[in-house]
Amino acid sequence: MSINTEPSVVNTVAAPVATLAKDGPHVAVITMNNPPANVLTVDLRRALHEIFDELERDLDVRAVVIASDQPQYTAGGDLKEDQSLTNDDVRHYIEEFFSVLERIERFRTPVIAAINGGSIGGGLEFVLACDVRIASTEAFFVAAGVNVGLIVSFWRLPRVVGLGAAKEILLTGSRYTAAQALNWGLVTEVHEPDALLGAALAKAHRIASRAPLSVELTKKSASEALDLTAQQGDELQIERFLQMFRTRDHQEALDAFFGRREGNYERR
């Protein structure tokens, strides 16, 4: 499957570090291109913020794929940038880095990571912030914090793979394959490299074909769920079920289902 529109470019340095394209009216594709390993430098972080600013304004977008034009998906934080930080700088640096992750997590539509190579250190944190993770057979994952005397991913990773697997990944700093990641639930699918983007786009189009208000509230609710008690979860599910039940798009989804056609949703 190929992207069928010309990309717009967020060009923050001499060459674009990230591009934005649309595959049809409802699926956006962000492609990171910060050679050689998509390190999340200040330029790439700024570019991603600018792209998500643009996507926030485009309510036609119902799903987002983040892909890579480099052999690695992302090697995470810039160690050279890290080495130059003073004690006074470091909190701002970490907060600014995490603002990109929070932007992905809080974006209204689902975000799919199409992971073609390494997700290392802060790069593992980056993919954990995405809602769905699909990998190529060449992908690998490293929680590199202990390898450089730091600590990362201890909050997000156990929520995805469980505490036992997370402790092994975090404490060893070892390299884990796509097959191991699939076994742990870190990724949900593994594809040959030339099939990865097509698989990610197919999943994005499937999501985009559902009622958008329902998809958006489902993402938000699932992200909140692990921090709720059982009673809070039941109460919130009733409240949000009723909220969706009252929408015009719910009735349209029923009409489309029984009419065996695609829904025509109006976000109301």
Phi, psi and chi 1 to 4 in degrees:
 res  aa     phi    psi   chi1   chi2   chi3   chi4
   1 MET       -  133.1 -172.8  178.7  -62.8      -
   2 SER  -115.0  151.7   60.8      -      -      -
   3 ILE   -74.8  128.1  -59.4  168.7      -      -
   4 ASN  -105.9   13.3   57.1   25.2      -      -
   5 THR  -131.0  157.3   57.7      -      -      -
   6 GLU   -70.0  136.0  -70.7  -61.8  -44.0      -
   7 PRO   -75.3  145.9   27.3  -34.0      -      -
   8 SER   -88.2  151.8   60.8      -      -      -
   9 VAL  -117.9  130.4  173.6      -      -      -
  10 VAL   -96.8  107.3  175.3      -      -      -
  11 ASN  -112.8   97.3 -170.0   -6.0      -      -
  12 THR  -101.1  -10.6   58.1      -      -      -
  13 VAL  -135.2 -168.9  -69.3      -      -      -
  14 ALA   -57.5  -39.8      -      -      -      -
  15 ALA  -115.6  149.9      -      -      -      -
  16 PRO   -64.6  133.2   22.8  -32.9      -      -
  17 VAL   -96.2  -10.9  -67.7      -      -      -
  18 ALA  -158.1  141.5      -      -      -      -
  19 THR  -124.9  155.8   59.6      -      -      -
  20 LEU  -124.8  129.0  172.0   63.4      -      -
  21 ALA  -134.8  164.5      -      -      -      -
  22 LYS  -120.0  136.9  -70.1 -175.8   75.1  174.6
  23 ASP  -106.2   87.8 -170.1   58.4      -      -
  24 GLY    81.9 -178.1      -      -      -      -
  25 PRO   -74.8  -19.3   25.5  -33.9      -      -
  26 HIS  -118.2   -4.0  -59.7  -52.0      -      -
  27 VAL  -119.0  124.9  172.6      -      -      -
  28 ALA  -105.0  145.7      -      -      -      -
  29 VAL  -125.5  118.0 -177.6      -      -      -
  30 ILE   -98.9  128.4  -59.5  169.3      -      -
  31 THR  -118.5  117.8  -56.1      -      -      -
  32 MET   -81.5  137.8  -62.2 -175.8  -68.3      -
  33 ASN  -148.1   71.1 -175.8   30.0      -      -
  34 ASN  -121.4   85.1 -168.5   24.7      -      -
  35 PRO   -59.7  151.4  -17.7   29.8      -      -
  36 PRO   -94.9   -5.2   34.1  -35.3      -      -
  37 ALA  -138.4   19.1      -      -      -      -
  38 ASN    52.3   43.7  -79.2  -27.4      -      -
  39 VAL   -60.3  138.3  170.0      -      -      -
  40 LEU   -81.9   68.1  -68.2  164.5      -      -
  41 THR   -68.7  172.0   58.5      -      -      -
  42 VAL   -59.5  -35.1   63.8      -      -      -
  43 ASP   -66.8  -43.0  -67.0  -50.1      -      -
  44 LEU   -70.2  -39.2 -178.6   51.4      -      -
  45 ARG   -61.8  -42.8  -61.5 -165.0  -57.9  -90.4
  46 ARG   -63.9  -41.9 -175.6 -178.1  -60.3  120.4
  47 ALA   -62.0  -41.8      -      -      -      -
  48 LEU   -64.6  -40.5  -70.2  168.9      -      -
  49 HIS   -59.9  -43.2  -87.1  -59.6      -      -
  50 GLU   -64.8  -39.2  -68.8  173.8    6.0      -
  51 ILE   -65.1  -45.6  -73.9  173.9      -      -
  52 PHE   -67.0  -29.5  -83.2  102.3      -      -
  53 ASP   -58.0  -45.7  -74.8  -16.9      -      -
  54 GLU   -64.7  -42.4 -176.0  172.5  -18.6      -
  55 LEU   -68.4  -32.4  -68.6  174.9      -      -
  56 GLU   -59.8  -32.3  -69.1  -76.8    5.8      -
  57 ARG   -81.2  -14.7  -64.1 -171.9  -69.6  -92.3
  58 ASP  -102.0   90.7 -171.9   -8.5      -      -
  59 LEU   -73.5   -6.8  -67.5 -179.8      -      -
  60 ASP   -72.0  -22.6  -76.9  -24.9      -      -
  61 VAL   -74.1  125.8  170.4      -      -      -
  62 ARG  -118.3   -9.7  -60.3  179.1 -175.0  175.6
  63 ALA  -158.5  150.0      -      -      -      -
  64 VAL  -129.6  136.3  177.4      -      -      -
  65 VAL  -111.3  132.5  173.3      -      -      -
  66 ILE  -109.8  116.5  -56.9 -177.9      -      -
  67 ALA  -118.4  178.3      -      -      -      -
  68 SER  -132.8  139.3  165.1      -      -      -
  69 ASP   -98.1    7.8 -104.9   -2.1      -      -
  70 GLN  -112.8  162.9  -63.5  -60.6  -45.3      -
  71 PRO   -61.0  -28.7  -23.7   33.8      -      -
  72 GLN  -102.2  151.9  -53.3  -58.0  -13.0      -
  73 TYR   -71.0  -61.2 -172.3   69.0      -      -
  74 THR  -160.6  132.9  170.4      -      -      -
  75 ALA   -87.3   11.7      -      -      -      -
  76 GLY    80.6 -144.1      -      -      -      -
  77 GLY   -67.4  156.2      -      -      -      -
  78 ASP   -84.3  106.6 -174.8  -11.4      -      -
  79 LEU   -64.1  -31.9  -67.4  179.9      -      -
  80 LYS   -66.2  -40.4  -68.8 -177.8  179.3  177.9
  81 GLU   -64.6  -42.2 -173.6  177.6    1.9      -
  82 ASP   -60.8  -42.2  176.8   40.3      -      -
  83 GLN   -64.7  -27.1 -164.2  172.6   30.2      -
  84 SER   -87.0   -5.4   68.7      -      -      -
  85 LEU   -74.0  144.3  -65.6  173.8      -      -
  86 THR   -96.9  169.1   66.8      -      -      -
  87 ASN   -58.3  -31.4  -72.7  -25.9      -      -
  88 ASP   -74.3  -26.5  -66.6  -26.7      -      -
  89 ASP   -85.6  -26.5  -63.3  -27.4      -      -
  90 VAL   -66.0  -38.3   68.9      -      -      -
  91 ARG   -62.6  -43.6  173.9  170.7  -73.1  -84.5
  92 HIS   -62.0  -41.0  173.4   75.2      -      -
  93 TYR   -60.9  -48.2  167.5   77.2      -      -
  94 ILE   -65.1  -43.6  -67.6  -62.9      -      -
  95 GLU   -63.3  -38.4  -70.9  175.2  -13.5      -
  96 GLU   -69.6  -38.8 -161.1  -86.2  -26.3      -
  97 PHE   -62.4  -46.8 -174.7   92.2      -      -
  98 PHE   -69.9  -20.7  -90.1   71.9      -      -
  99 SER   -63.6  -30.2   72.1      -      -      -
 100 VAL   -67.8  -43.7  176.4      -      -      -
 101 LEU   -63.2  -43.4  -49.0 -177.7      -      -
 102 GLU   -66.1  -31.5  -68.5  164.1    1.8      -
 103 ARG   -63.5  -41.3 -167.9   72.6 -174.1  -89.2
 104 ILE   -67.3  -47.4  -66.8  169.2      -      -
 105 GLU   -62.2  -37.3  -72.6  175.9  -35.5      -
 106 ARG   -93.6   -4.7  -64.8  175.1 -176.0  174.9
 107 PHE   -60.4  141.9 -173.6   64.2      -      -
 108 ARG   -63.6  -29.5   57.7 -174.4  168.1   77.0
 109 THR  -105.5  160.4   74.0      -      -      -
 110 PRO   -62.0  143.5  -25.3   35.8      -      -
 111 VAL  -118.7  126.7  177.3      -      -      -
 112 ILE  -108.7  125.9  -60.5  169.5      -      -
 113 ALA   -90.7  121.2      -      -      -      -
 114 ALA  -100.0   93.7      -      -      -      -
 115 ILE   -92.6  107.4  -53.4  164.5      -      -
 116 ASN   -96.2  -16.5   61.3  -51.7      -      -
 117 GLY  -150.5 -142.4      -      -      -      -
 118 GLY   -73.0  138.8      -      -      -      -
 119 SER  -118.8  104.7  -64.9      -      -      -
 120 ILE  -123.0  131.5  -56.2  164.4      -      -
 121 GLY    60.4 -118.1      -      -      -      -
 122 GLY   -62.3  -20.1      -      -      -      -
 123 GLY   -69.7  -34.6      -      -      -      -
 124 LEU   -65.4  -42.7  176.1   60.4      -      -
 125 GLU   -59.4  -38.1 -162.6   81.8   45.0      -
 126 PHE   -61.2  -48.8 -175.9   90.7      -      -
 127 VAL   -70.3  -30.2  -59.0      -      -      -
 128 LEU   -65.1  -26.4  -71.6  168.1      -      -
 129 ALA   -73.9  -18.0      -      -      -      -
 130 CYS   -78.5  156.2  -63.5      -      -      -
 131 ASP   -79.8  -36.8  -58.7  -69.7      -      -
 132 VAL  -132.0  137.6  179.2      -      -      -
 133 ARG  -124.2  122.3  -69.6  162.1  -66.8  -82.0
 134 ILE  -121.9  135.7  -60.4  174.8      -      -
 135 ALA  -121.4  154.2      -      -      -      -
 136 SER   -87.2  166.6   85.8      -      -      -
 137 THR   -64.4  -17.3   53.2      -      -      -
 138 GLU   -92.4   -1.8  -64.1  179.3   -5.5      -
 139 ALA   -71.2  151.1      -      -      -      -
 140 PHE  -149.7  165.8   63.0   91.7      -      -
 141 PHE  -138.7  134.0  -56.2   86.0      -      -
 142 VAL  -138.2  121.5 -178.0      -      -      -
 143 ALA   -87.0   89.2      -      -      -      -
 144 ALA   -85.4    4.4      -      -      -      -
 145 GLY   -53.3  -50.8      -      -      -      -
 146 VAL   -68.1  -20.5  -65.0      -      -      -
 147 ASN   -72.7  -21.2  -63.1  -19.4      -      -
 148 VAL  -124.1   21.7  -69.9      -      -      -
 149 GLY    71.1   30.8      -      -      -      -
 150 LEU  -126.9 -174.9  -67.1  172.8      -      -
 151 ILE  -138.7  125.3  178.6  169.5      -      -
 152 VAL  -144.7  159.4  -65.1      -      -      -
 153 SER    69.8    6.8  -57.2      -      -      -
 154 PHE   -72.7  -17.0   69.9   86.5      -      -
 155 TRP   -91.2  -48.4 -171.2   84.0      -      -
 156 ARG   -75.4  -41.8  -71.0  180.0  175.2   88.6
 157 LEU   -62.7  -46.9 -172.4   60.4      -      -
 158 PRO   -60.6  -29.3  -23.9   34.9      -      -
 159 ARG   -69.4  -22.5  -76.7  166.7  163.8   75.1
 160 VAL   -95.2  -46.6  173.2      -      -      -
 161 VAL  -109.5   -5.4  -57.3      -      -      -
 162 GLY    91.3  159.9      -      -      -      -
 163 LEU   -67.9  -41.5 -174.2   58.5      -      -
 164 GLY   -62.2  -52.6      -      -      -      -
 165 ALA   -64.0  -38.5      -      -      -      -
 166 ALA   -62.2  -41.1      -      -      -      -
 167 LYS   -64.6  -40.3  -78.4 -173.4  174.6 -179.9
 168 GLU   -61.2  -48.4  175.1  176.0  -28.8      -
 169 ILE   -62.0  -44.0  -64.0  166.4      -      -
 170 LEU   -71.6  -40.2  -67.4  168.9      -      -
 171 LEU   -82.1  -26.5  -65.3  172.8      -      -
 172 THR   -89.4  -29.2   64.5      -      -      -
 173 GLY    62.9   23.7      -      -      -      -
 174 SER   -82.5  167.3  -63.5      -      -      -
 175 ARG   -92.4  127.4  171.8  171.7  167.8  156.0
 176 TYR  -118.9  140.9  -65.7   94.6      -      -
 177 THR   -80.4  170.6   66.2      -      -      -
 178 ALA   -63.3  -36.6      -      -      -      -
 179 ALA   -64.1  -41.4      -      -      -      -
 180 GLN   -65.7  -41.0  -71.4  169.8  -55.8      -
 181 ALA   -62.1  -38.4      -      -      -      -
 182 LEU   -64.8  -42.8  180.0   65.0      -      -
 183 ASN   -61.5  -35.8 -175.4   55.8      -      -
 184 TRP   -84.5  -12.2  -77.1  -38.2      -      -
 185 GLY    86.7    9.1      -      -      -      -
 186 LEU   -66.7  -36.2  177.0   54.5      -      -
 187 VAL  -122.5  158.9  -58.9      -      -      -
 188 THR  -106.2  -14.8   54.4      -      -      -
 189 GLU  -148.5  150.9  -63.7  177.6   11.3      -
 190 VAL  -129.1  132.0  175.5      -      -      -
 191 HIS  -130.7  159.4  -62.9  -87.1      -      -
 192 GLU   -61.5  149.5  -68.0  -60.6  -40.1      -
 193 PRO   -53.5  -40.9  -29.5   36.3      -      -
 194 ASP   -75.6   -8.2   60.5   -3.1      -      -
 195 ALA  -103.8   -4.2      -      -      -      -
 196 LEU   -64.2  -52.1  175.3   64.0      -      -
 197 LEU   -63.2  -41.4 -177.9   57.9      -      -
 198 GLY   -59.9  -40.4      -      -      -      -
 199 ALA   -66.1  -41.0      -      -      -      -
 200 ALA   -65.2  -41.8      -      -      -      -
 201 LEU   -66.4  -39.6  -71.9  172.3      -      -
 202 ALA   -60.3  -42.6      -      -      -      -
 203 LYS   -66.7  -39.7 -166.3  169.3  -64.3  -69.4
 204 ALA   -62.7  -41.2      -      -      -      -
 205 HIS   -67.3  -36.3  -79.0  -73.9      -      -
 206 ARG   -60.3  -48.1  165.7   71.6 -175.1 -172.6
 207 ILE   -61.2  -43.6  -68.3  169.4      -      -
 208 ALA   -66.7  -18.4      -      -      -      -
 209 SER   -83.8   -7.9   70.5      -      -      -
 210 ARG   -87.4  166.6  -52.3  -60.6   94.4 -179.5
 211 ALA   -61.2  119.0      -      -      -      -
 212 PRO   -64.6  -38.7   19.0  -30.5      -      -
 213 LEU   -63.2  -38.4  -67.9  178.1      -      -
 214 SER   -65.5  -44.4  173.5      -      -      -
 215 VAL   -61.4  -45.8  168.8      -      -      -
 216 GLU   -64.4  -42.7  -68.8  167.6   16.0      -
 217 LEU   -73.3  -29.9 -165.9   57.9      -      -
 218 THR   -65.4  -44.0  -63.3      -      -      -
 219 LYS   -58.1  -49.4  167.3  177.5  171.9  166.8
 220 LYS   -60.4  -43.8  175.7  178.8  171.3   62.3
 221 SER   -69.2  -42.9  -59.0      -      -      -
 222 ALA   -62.9  -35.9      -      -      -      -
 223 SER   -67.1  -29.0  -63.6      -      -      -
 224 GLU   -86.4  -18.7  -64.7  169.3  -10.6      -
 225 ALA   -60.3  -41.7      -      -      -      -
 226 LEU   -68.5  -14.9  -70.9  178.4      -      -
 227 ASP   -98.2    9.4  -63.9  -40.7      -      -
 228 LEU  -107.7  150.7  -57.9  176.6      -      -
 229 THR   -74.7  168.4   65.2      -      -      -
 230 ALA   -59.6  -41.7      -      -      -      -
 231 GLN   -65.7  -44.5 -178.9  178.0   -9.3      -
 232 GLN   -61.1  -40.5  -70.4  170.1  -30.4      -
 233 GLY   -62.9  -43.6      -      -      -      -
 234 ASP   -62.5  -44.2  -74.8  -14.2      -      -
 235 GLU   -64.1  -42.5  -69.3  172.1   -7.7      -
 236 LEU   -68.9  -37.5 -171.8   61.8      -      -
 237 GLN   -65.1  -41.3 -176.1  152.2  -56.7      -
 238 ILE   -61.7  -47.1  -68.4  168.4      -      -
 239 GLU   -59.4  -46.2  173.8 -169.6  -35.3      -
 240 ARG   -79.1  -28.5  -69.5 -178.8  174.7  173.7
 241 PHE   -60.2  -47.8 -178.2   93.7      -      -
 242 LEU   -62.9  -37.9  -67.5  172.9      -      -
 243 GLN   -59.3  -45.2 -178.5 -179.2  -17.4      -
 244 MET   -73.0  -34.8  -70.0  -63.5   98.5      -
 245 PHE   -58.7  -32.2 -176.1   83.2      -      -
 246 ARG   -82.4   -4.9  -61.0 -176.4 -175.4  108.8
 247 THR   -81.1  152.3   63.1      -      -      -
 248 ARG   -63.8  -35.1  169.3   67.8 -176.9   80.7
 249 ASP   -66.9  -28.3  -78.5   -4.4      -      -
 250 HIS   -63.4  -45.9  164.4   58.6      -      -
 251 GLN   -64.0  -38.7 -173.1   59.4   54.3      -
 252 GLU   -64.3  -38.4  169.4   61.1   15.3      -
 253 ALA   -63.0  -40.0      -      -      -      -
 254 LEU   -65.3  -45.1  -70.2  177.7      -      -
 255 ASP   -61.3  -41.3  -68.1  -14.9      -      -
 256 ALA   -66.0  -40.1      -      -      -      -
 257 PHE   -62.0  -50.2  176.5   79.5      -      -
 258 PHE   -74.0  -25.2  -71.9  113.4      -      -
 259 GLY   -87.9   -0.1      -      -      -      -
 260 ARG    50.9   53.2  -60.9 -168.4  177.5 -171.0
 261 ARG  -141.4  168.6   60.9  172.5  175.1   81.0
 262 GLU   -74.7  145.7  -68.6  -66.1  -39.7      -
 263 GLY   -75.2  150.6      -      -      -      -
 264 ASN  -115.9   92.2 -179.3   23.8      -      -
 265 TYR   -94.1  146.2  -59.5  112.4      -      -
 266 GLU  -119.5    6.1  -59.7  175.3    2.4      -
 267 ARG    59.1   43.1  -63.5 -175.9   59.0   82.5
 268 ARG  -151.0      -   63.0 -175.5 -180.0   90.5
